[in-house]
Amino acid sequence: MPKKKTSKSHLSLPPLEKRIGPILDLLDRLYPDAGCTLNYENPLQLLISTILSAQCTDERVNQVTPALFKKYASARDFAQAPLEELENDIKSTGFYRNKAKNIQACCHILDERFGGEVPPDLEILVTLPGIGRKTANVVLGNVFQIPGIVVDTHVGRVSQRLGLTAHKDPLKIEQDLMALIPRERWILFCHQLIQHGRKICLARKPKTSICPLSPYCEYAAEHSDEEAREITADTV
């Protein structure tokens, strides 16, 4: 495996163990009330909403679910619905055929094995169709207050740029963050990173110049050096 190249800008930053405290403090100041942006009233609704949110915005999901949850009030309702009808009900969230298939299969198991209830158990949840660790941790953290690290696209991107992980695999990112972040902060921390990823640390054009986390961020340090070299080259 090739050795990761370390830039001078990375060396100029404090070590990670000294950066993580200020990073967490700044996140608390920036996003003190960060939380789940999906609308739900019970564990099943959040489970369904999270499945629908794959490759779709929370805003769009929240537009679809009021009518959806009025029509299908239980796991049995979802399990017994005509598949084409369910597909049509969730069509605007994208990838609707696969989502409808997973929702029905998942709800059938919930109805048959768990009395229609969502079990508060990670190992059980990840065995259900369409449910990975991200979805399971969303439900466990927000409904049952069971700490977990939710690695979605924002958490993965922001944690990589900050230098909290060098991995791209979601499970390895989850493990790195679990080892680094105090357990009692896991739920809030992920919501904060998601908010930061949506507002400032954007995928294509991160707002590095106005980011309060820049003094502690590997990505910001690396790119500020690049900008400095470009300015120097232009003036020579």
N, C-alpha and C positions, 0 to 999 in steps of 0.2 A: 504494500500500500504506500503510495507516495507521501512523503512528509509534507505537512501543510506549511506553505510559505508564510513567514511572519514578516509583516512590513514594519518599517520604522515607526509608522503612525500607531500601530498596535502596541509597540514597545513603549511609546510615550504615554499610554494610558495607564492608570493605576491597575494593579492586578484585579482579577474578577472578584475575589473575596472582599476587596475594598470598594468595588464599584456597586455591588448588589444592594447594599444598604441605601446609598443615595438614590439608586434607580427606584427602589420600592417606595422611598419617601416621596419622590417626585410623582410617581404614579398615583399615590394617595392624594397628593395636592391637585393633580390634574383631573383625576376621575374618582372622586371620593364615593360617588353613588353609582358606579358602574354596575350593571346587572344585565340579566337576560332581556333581549329586545323582542323575543317571541311572546305573543299573547297566549295565555293558557289558563285553565282553571283547575286542572288535575293532572296527575302523572301521564295518563294516556294521551291527553291532548298535547302535552309537551313532547312526548315521544313521537307522535304523528307529525307535529310541526317541525321537529328536528329532521326527520326523514325528508320532509318536503323542502327543507332549507338547503339541501345539497344542490350546488350549482344554481342557487336562487337566492335572491335577497330576502331578508327577514320582512321587509316592507311588503313585498309581494305575497309572502306566505300569510302575513297578517290580514291581507285583503281577502284571501281565499278561505281561511279557517272559520270565520264566524258562521257562514252558511254551511260549511262542511260539518262542523261540530253540532250544529242544530239538526242536521239531517242524520248524522251517525253519532249517537250518544254513547255507544259502548263498543267494546272490542268485538262483541258478537255482531253488532250492526255492520261494522267494517268487514268482518269475515264473511258475512252472508250477502253482502251487496253484489249485484251484477258487476262483473269486472269492468266491462265497457262503460258502465254508468259512473263507476268510481274514477276511471281514467278521465272521463269528461269533466268530472267535478274538480280535478286537480290539474287539468291540462296546462293551465297558465303558469305553473311552477316549473315546467320543463321536465324532460325525461320521465314523463308521466306514466308511461307503460311500466317501466321498471319499478317506479315508486309505488304504483298501485298494486303490483304483484307482491312486492315486499310487505306493504301495509297489510294486505289480506293474509299472507302467510304468517306474519308476525302476530296479528290479532287472532288468528285461528288458534295458535299455540297458547296465547294468553287466555283465551276463552276456555280452551279444553284443559289446560294444565294448572292455571292460576286463578280460576274464577273470574277472569276478565280484568284482574288487577295487574299492575306493573310491579314485578318483584324488585325490592331495593337491594339488588345483588349484582355486582359487576360481572361475575363469572357466568351467571345465568343470562343476563341481558345480551352479552356478546355472542351467545349461541343462537339468538333469534335472527330470522331472516332480515337483512337490511340494517342490522344494528352492529356498528363497530364500537370501538372504545370511545371515540369522540362523542357519539350519540349517547352512549351509556353514561358517560361522565357528565354530560349536560343534564340529563334527567336526575342522576343521583345527587349532583351538587345543588341544583336549583330547587328540586322538590323535596328531597330527603336530607339535604344538608350534609351529605356524605362527601368529604373532600376528594377531589380528583383533578387531574390536569387535562383540560380540554385542548387538544392540539388541532385547531382548524387552520385555514390558510393564513389568517392574520397572526395567530400565536406563533406559528412556525416561522413566518417571515420576520416578525419583529424580534423574536428571540435569537434568530440567526444573525441579524444585523447588529444587535446589541453585543453579540459575542457570548451569549448565555449557552449556546450549543454550537457545535460544528457539524451537526448531523442534518440530514434532510429527511430521513425516515421518521414518520410521526411517532412510532413507539420509542425510538431512541431519543427523540426530542423530549417526549413525555418523561422518560427516565432521568434525563439530565436535569430537567426542571424540578422534578420531585426531589432530587438530591440537593438542589440549590435553594429552593424556595421553602420557607417554613410551612408545614402542613396546614396550619390554621389559615394561611393566606392563599392557598391554592385556588379556591373558587373565585375570590375577588381578583386575584392576580390575572387570571385568564380573561375575565371580563374587561379588566383595564387594558391588557394588551390588544384585545379585539377592538376596543374603542380607539386606542392609539393607532392601530393599523388602518382603521377606517378614516380617521381624521387627519393624521399627519404622516405616518410611515406607510405611504401608499405604495402599491406594488410597482407601478411604472415610474412615477415621479415623486419620490418621497420629499417632503418639505423639510429637508435637512437643515436649511439655514435658519428656520424658526423653531426647530425642535428643542424643547427644554432638556431632552435626554442626550443631546449631542456631545456634551463633555464626557460622557461615560459610554459612548457608542463606538464600536469598532468601524462600522460602516461610515459614520460621520467623519471619524479621524482619517480614514483611508481616502475618502473623497475630498476632504478639505486639503489634503496634501496634493491631490491631483489638480485641484483648482489653483493652488499656489504655484505649481509647476507650469500650468498653462499661462498664468499671468506673467511669470518670470520669462517664459519663452517669448511672449509677445513684446516684452520690453527690451529684449536683448538686441 
